[in-house]
Amino acid sequence: MRLSERSAGSLDTIAGHADRVYSVAEGATPPLEIQAVSSSWQRSAKKHGLDPLDSQAPRILTPAELKHFREPLDKLIFTARQEMDALYEVVREAGYTVLLCDSSGVAVAHRGENALASQFQYWGTWLGGVWSEDVEGTNGIGTVIAEERPVTVHRSQHFRSRHIELSCSGAPVFGLDGRLMAVLDVSAIDPGLSERAHALTGALTVRSARAIEERFFREQFRREWIVAVAPPEGIGSGMLLAVAGNQQIIGANRAARTSLMLDDRGLQAGTSLWSIFERDIDLFRRQDRTDISARLLIAGCGDSRPALVTPPGHPMTDDNLHTRPRLGSIDISRLPPSPQAQGGLSPGAMRRVREFVEVHLGESIDLSILAGVAGLSVHHFARQFKQSAGVAPHAYLTQKRIERAQEMLVQTDLSLAEIAFTVGFFDQGHLARHFRQRLGTTPREFRWSER
């Protein structure tokens, strides 16, 4: 139903929504149901200068225009087809479309009922739809791109009044380099859809996005060993490492890069798997053609992680066996307990490490550098640091970066991107994710609360 055909009651609702948007954008305390997207509302109004009463329909690119956006993602689109099909089979009866969008918010692949194509195109939830936050305001695609986290936006949580009958859930898809590559989204046009019912799609979308990431990673490294490491206590994303025959790490997904402080420079320089985990060379001597269940002991700290080690795909075998996602199916029930590490750094070594971190916080710091400062091998340093500090080196470094960011948010007027770079985070989204995980709020919200 077009805006000009709405009833007076609907127009009152639209005007009321706009008033609430403006109020939150000006700094009013957002209602509980809006808190998760309040930062996006403020960006939409203040940074992007959008009008919540703007009734213009979202843009749908022509086939010629769309080709320009699709071609760079051809491999990902091909990889994602099985997960998109499976997700669509679950949500189609509820009237959802499934969209795969590039990092600018353009829908480059989709699943939906062709009989309803004109309706979906009117709302913009179709192939070629453009959903960047700077154009459409808060939504389940553009806001994922802006914040690099899963986002569910239900009806009046959208910025624009035109979209208050839409419900969408989006999840980021990160590429081999750890950067945002795409967004997977499910959207429905149903004013009767309850928030509780729609919330279920959020978890489904995240699970499908992680499966697309894993399948894409495994396909790109299908001739290498793949080490899939379960997250601690099953919370968060699992790590994927591509390992060459000499046990050098040649690829790492975003979770691994973040948790293990890996970056492109370190990978190119050469990082051994055994600088992170206790040596277990027998894993790579086995002749298995199927996954090998293992418990990997983190070098030097005594913690262990359940893992699946997948041998390289064979040219004469079905690649689907190698590339099938399995991070969510690591079975720890039959794995033996891991040994516990003991020991600790000397007071002098601990002091040198802390002083080095304080001075070089904004630089890339890996385990080998810190081990050198302490005068120990990587193997012994990680173990003894965990014993002394109570946390692994990467967790300690992240905490120190968060603490420095807190100081700068209060004491300076630097932008969030500048602060993220200064304290050593990959980018603003990297800072925001760790900040929220540790403090339960965003950097922007923390800055406002302290001023």
C-alpha positions in Angstrom: 0.0 0.0 0.0 1.5 3.3 -1.1 2.0 6.2 1.3 -0.7 8.4 -0.3 -3.2 5.6 0.2 -2.6 5.2 3.9 -5.3 6.0 6.4 -5.1 9.0 8.7 -4.4 6.7 11.5 -1.4 5.3 9.6 -0.2 8.8 8.9 -0.4 9.5 12.6 1.8 6.5 13.3 4.3 7.6 10.7 4.5 11.1 12.2 4.9 9.6 15.7 7.7 7.4 14.5 9.5 10.3 12.9 9.1 12.3 16.2 10.7 9.4 18.1 13.5 9.1 15.6 14.3 12.8 15.9 14.2 12.6 19.7 16.7 9.8 19.9 18.9 11.4 17.3 19.1 14.5 19.4 20.3 12.5 22.4 17.1 11.4 24.3 17.4 8.1 26.1 16.1 5.5 23.6 13.3 3.1 24.6 14.5 -0.4 25.5 13.3 -1.8 22.2 15.3 0.8 20.2 18.6 0.7 22.2 20.3 -1.9 19.9 19.8 0.4 16.9 19.9 3.9 18.5 23.5 4.5 17.3 22.3 3.8 13.8 19.4 6.2 14.1 21.9 8.9 15.2 24.2 8.2 12.3 21.3 8.2 9.9 20.1 11.6 11.0 23.3 13.4 11.9 26.0 11.9 9.7 23.9 11.0 6.7 21.3 13.8 6.9 18.4 11.5 6.2 14.7 12.4 6.7 12.6 9.6 8.4 9.6 11.0 6.5 11.2 10.5 3.1 8.8 8.2 1.2 11.0 7.6 -1.8 11.3 3.9 -2.7 14.6 2.1 -2.4 16.6 2.0 -5.7 16.6 -1.2 -7.8 19.6 -1.4 -10.1 19.2 -2.3 -13.7 20.7 -5.6 -14.9 23.5 -3.7 -16.6 24.2 -1.8 -13.4 24.0 -4.9 -11.2 26.6 -6.8 -13.3 29.2 -4.4 -12.1 28.5 -5.3 -8.5 28.0 -9.0 -9.0 31.2 -9.9 -11.0 33.7 -9.3 -8.1 31.6 -11.7 -5.9 31.0 -14.4 -8.5 33.0 -17.0 -6.5 31.2 -16.2 -3.3 27.8 -16.2 -4.9 28.5 -19.7 -6.3 29.8 -20.9 -3.0 26.8 -19.5 -1.1 24.1 -21.1 -3.2 23.7 -24.2 -1.0 23.4 -22.3 2.2 21.0 -19.7 0.7 18.8 -22.5 -0.7 18.7 -24.2 2.7 17.9 -21.0 4.5 15.2 -20.1 2.1 13.5 -23.5 2.5 13.1 -22.7 6.2 11.8 -19.1 5.8 9.9 -19.1 2.6 6.5 -20.2 4.1 6.7 -17.1 6.3 7.0 -14.8 3.2 10.7 -14.0 3.5 13.2 -13.2 0.8 16.9 -14.1 1.2 19.4 -11.6 0.0 23.2 -11.7 -0.4 24.5 -8.2 -0.6 28.0 -6.8 -1.3 29.9 -4.6 1.1 28.1 -1.5 -0.3 24.6 -2.9 0.4 23.7 -4.0 -3.1 21.7 -7.2 -3.3 23.8 -9.4 -5.7 21.9 -12.7 -5.2 18.5 -13.6 -3.9 15.9 -16.2 -3.2 12.2 -15.3 -3.3 8.8 -16.1 -4.8 8.8 -14.8 -8.4 5.1 -14.4 -8.2 5.6 -11.7 -5.6 8.6 -10.1 -7.4 6.7 -6.8 -8.1 5.8 -6.5 -4.4 9.4 -7.2 -3.2 10.8 -4.8 -5.8 8.4 -2.0 -4.6 9.9 -2.5 -1.1 13.4 -2.9 -2.4 13.9 -6.4 -1.0 14.9 -8.0 -4.3 17.8 -8.5 -6.6 19.5 -5.2 -7.2 18.1 -3.4 -4.2 20.4 -0.8 -2.6 20.4 -0.9 1.2 23.4 1.1 2.4 22.8 2.9 5.6 23.7 6.3 4.2 20.9 5.9 1.7 18.1 4.0 3.6 19.0 4.6 7.2 18.8 1.9 9.8 18.1 -1.5 8.2 19.3 -5.1 8.5 21.8 -4.7 5.7 23.3 -1.3 5.9 23.6 -1.3 9.7 25.4 -4.7 9.5 27.9 -3.0 7.1 28.3 0.0 9.4 28.8 -2.0 12.6 30.1 -5.3 11.3 27.9 -7.4 13.6 24.6 -9.3 13.2 21.6 -7.0 13.3 17.9 -7.6 13.5 15.6 -4.7 12.6 11.9 -5.2 13.3 9.4 -2.8 11.8 9.5 0.5 13.7 13.2 -0.1 14.6 13.9 1.1 11.0 14.9 4.7 10.6 12.6 5.6 7.7 8.9 5.6 8.3 8.4 4.0 4.9 10.0 0.8 6.2 8.0 0.3 9.4 6.2 -2.7 7.8 9.5 -4.5 7.1 11.4 -6.9 9.3 14.9 -8.0 8.4 17.8 -9.8 10.0 21.3 -9.5 8.6 24.7 -11.1 9.4 28.1 -10.2 8.1 30.1 -12.5 5.9 33.9 -12.0 6.3 36.4 -12.9 3.6 39.8 -14.6 3.7 41.5 -11.4 4.8 39.1 -10.9 7.7 37.4 -7.9 6.2 33.7 -7.6 5.5 32.9 -9.2 2.2 29.1 -9.5 2.1 25.9 -9.5 4.1 23.4 -12.3 4.3 19.8 -11.0 5.0 16.3 -12.3 5.3 13.5 -9.8 5.0 9.7 -9.9 5.2 6.9 -7.4 4.5 4.3 -8.4 7.1 2.8 -5.8 9.5 1.5 -8.6 11.6 4.8 -10.3 12.2 5.6 -10.4 15.9 9.1 -9.4 17.1 9.4 -12.7 18.9 8.7 -14.6 15.7 11.0 -12.5 13.6 13.8 -12.9 16.2 14.1 -16.5 15.3 15.4 -15.6 11.9 18.4 -13.8 13.3 20.0 -16.9 14.7 19.2 -18.8 11.4 20.8 -16.0 9.4 24.0 -15.9 11.5 24.4 -19.7 11.3 24.0 -19.6 7.5 26.5 -16.7 7.2 29.1 -18.5 9.2 28.5 -21.6 7.0 29.0 -19.5 3.9 32.3 -18.1 5.3 33.5 -21.6 6.2 32.6 -23.1 2.9 34.3 -20.2 1.0 37.4 -20.5 3.1 37.6 -24.3 2.6 37.1 -23.9 -1.1 39.9 -21.4 -1.5 42.3 -23.6 0.5 41.0 -27.0 -0.6 44.5 -28.3 -1.4 45.8 -27.5 2.1 45.2 -28.9 5.6 42.3 -27.1 7.4 42.4 -26.9 11.1 38.9 -26.0 12.5 39.1 -25.0 16.2 35.9 -24.8 18.3 35.4 -21.6 20.3 35.9 -21.7 24.1 32.8 -23.1 25.8 31.0 -23.0 22.4 30.6 -19.2 22.6 31.5 -17.0 19.6 32.9 -18.0 16.2 35.3 -20.9 15.6 38.7 -20.5 14.1 39.8 -21.7 10.7 43.4 -22.1 9.8 44.8 -23.2 6.4 48.1 -25.0 7.0 50.7 -26.0 4.4 52.6 -29.3 4.5 55.4 -27.8 6.5 52.8 -26.6 9.1 53.1 -23.0 8.2 49.8 -21.1 8.5 48.9 -19.6 5.1 45.3 -18.6 5.8 43.2 -17.6 8.8 39.6 -16.6 9.1 38.5 -13.4 11.0 38.0 -15.3 14.3 41.5 -16.7 14.1 43.1 -13.4 13.1 41.4 -11.7 16.1 42.0 -14.4 18.7 45.6 -15.2 17.7 46.7 -11.7 16.7 47.4 -12.8 13.1 47.6 -10.4 10.2 48.6 -10.5 6.6 52.1 -9.3 7.4 52.6 -12.1 9.9 51.2 -14.7 7.6 53.4 -13.6 4.7 56.4 -13.6 6.9 55.7 -17.2 8.0 53.9 -18.3 11.1 54.2 -21.9 12.3 51.1 -23.6 13.7 53.4 -24.7 16.5 54.0 -21.2 17.6 50.4 -21.2 18.7 49.7 -24.8 19.6 51.9 -27.4 21.3 53.7 -29.5 18.6 51.8 -32.6 17.5 53.4 -33.5 14.2 51.8 -36.9 14.1 48.5 -35.2 13.1 50.0 -34.3 9.7 51.6 -37.7 9.1 48.4 -39.6 9.2 46.9 -41.0 6.0 43.3 -40.4 6.9 41.1 -39.0 4.1 38.4 -38.0 6.6 38.5 -35.4 9.4 40.8 -36.1 12.4 39.4 -35.2 15.8 42.0 -33.7 18.1 42.5 -31.6 21.2 45.0 -28.9 20.6 46.9 -27.4 23.5 47.6 -23.7 23.2 51.3 -23.1 23.4 52.3 -22.2 26.9 49.0 -21.5 28.7 47.6 -25.0 29.4 44.2 -24.3 27.7 43.1 -26.6 25.0 40.6 -26.4 22.1 38.7 -29.2 20.5 39.5 -29.3 16.8 38.9 -31.1 13.5 41.9 -31.4 11.2 40.9 -32.0 7.5 43.5 -33.4 5.2 44.0 -31.7 1.8 41.4 -32.5 -0.8 42.5 -35.0 -3.4 42.2 -34.2 -7.1 40.4 -37.5 -7.6 37.9 -37.0 -4.7 34.7 -35.0 -4.3 35.6 -31.5 -3.2 32.2 -31.2 -1.4 33.6 -33.6 1.3 36.5 -31.2 1.9 34.5 -27.9 1.7 31.4 -28.9 3.7 31.1 -26.6 6.8 31.7 -28.5 10.1 32.7 -26.0 12.7 29.3 -26.5 14.4 29.7 -30.2 14.6 33.0 -30.7 16.5 32.3 -33.5 19.0 34.4 -33.1 22.2 32.8 -36.1 24.0 35.5 -38.6 23.2 38.6 -36.3 23.4 40.9 -36.9 26.4 41.5 -34.1 28.8 44.6 -31.9 28.1 47.6 -31.6 30.4 47.8 -28.4 32.6 50.7 -26.0 32.2 52.7 -24.6 35.2 55.2 -21.9 35.8 55.3 -18.1 35.5 57.4 -15.2 34.3 59.9 -13.6 36.5 59.0 -10.1 37.9 61.6 -8.5 35.7 60.4 -10.3 32.5 56.7 -9.4 33.3 57.7 -5.7 33.9 59.5 -5.6 30.5 56.6 -7.1 28.7 54.1 -4.6 30.3 56.3 -1.6 29.5 56.8 -2.8 25.9 53.0 -3.2 25.5 52.4 0.3 26.9 54.8 1.9 24.5 54.0 -0.1 21.3 50.2 -0.6 21.8 49.3 1.0 18.5 51.6 -1.3 16.5 51.2 -4.9 15.4 52.5 -7.1 18.3 52.7 -10.9 17.9 53.7 -13.6 20.3 57.2 -13.8 18.9 57.9 -10.1 19.7 56.7 -10.4 23.3 58.6 -13.6 23.8 61.7 -11.8 22.6 61.1 -9.0 25.1 60.8 -11.6 27.9 63.9 -13.5 26.6 62.0 -16.8 26.1 60.9 -19.0 23.3 57.3 -18.5 22.1 56.4 -21.9 23.6 57.6 -21.0 27.1 56.6 -17.4 27.0 52.9 -18.0 26.3 52.7 -20.6 29.0 54.4 -18.6 31.7 52.6 -15.3 30.8 49.2 -17.0 31.3 50.4 -18.3 34.6 51.5 -14.9 35.8 48.8 -12.6 34.3 45.9 -15.0 34.5 45.0 -14.5 30.8 46.7 -15.4 27.5 48.9 -12.7 25.9 46.4 -11.9 23.1 43.6 -11.3 25.7 45.9 -9.1 27.8 46.8 -7.0 24.7 43.2 -6.6 23.8 42.3 -5.5 27.3 45.1 -2.9 27.3 43.9 -1.6 23.9 40.3 -1.3 25.2 41.6 0.6 28.3 43.6 3.0 26.2 40.6 3.5 23.9 38.4 4.4 27.0 40.9 7.0 28.0 41.0 8.6 24.5 37.2 8.5 24.2 37.0 10.6 27.4 40.0 12.8 27.0 40.2 13.5 23.2 37.8 14.5 20.4 39.5 12.1 17.9 37.1 10.1 15.7 36.4 6.5 16.5 38.3 5.4 13.5 41.4 7.4 14.6 41.2 6.0 18.1 40.9 2.5 16.8 44.0 2.9 14.6 45.9 4.6 17.4 45.4 1.8 19.9 46.2 -0.9 17.5 42.8 -2.2 16.3 42.3 -3.3 12.7 39.6 -0.6 12.1 36.6 1.1 13.8 34.4 -2.1 13.6 37.2 -4.2 15.2 37.3 -1.8 18.1 33.5 -1.6 18.4 33.1 -5.4 18.5 35.7 -5.9 21.3 34.5 -2.9 23.2 30.9 -4.2 23.2 32.0 -7.7 24.2 34.0 -6.5 27.2 32.0 -3.5 28.4 28.5 -4.2 27.1 28.3 -0.9 25.2 29.6 0.8 22.1 32.5 3.3 22.0 30.2 6.0 21.0 27.7 5.3 23.8 30.6 5.2 26.3 31.9 8.6 25.1 28.4 10.2 25.5 27.9 8.7 29.0 31.2 10.1 30.2 30.7 13.6 28.9 
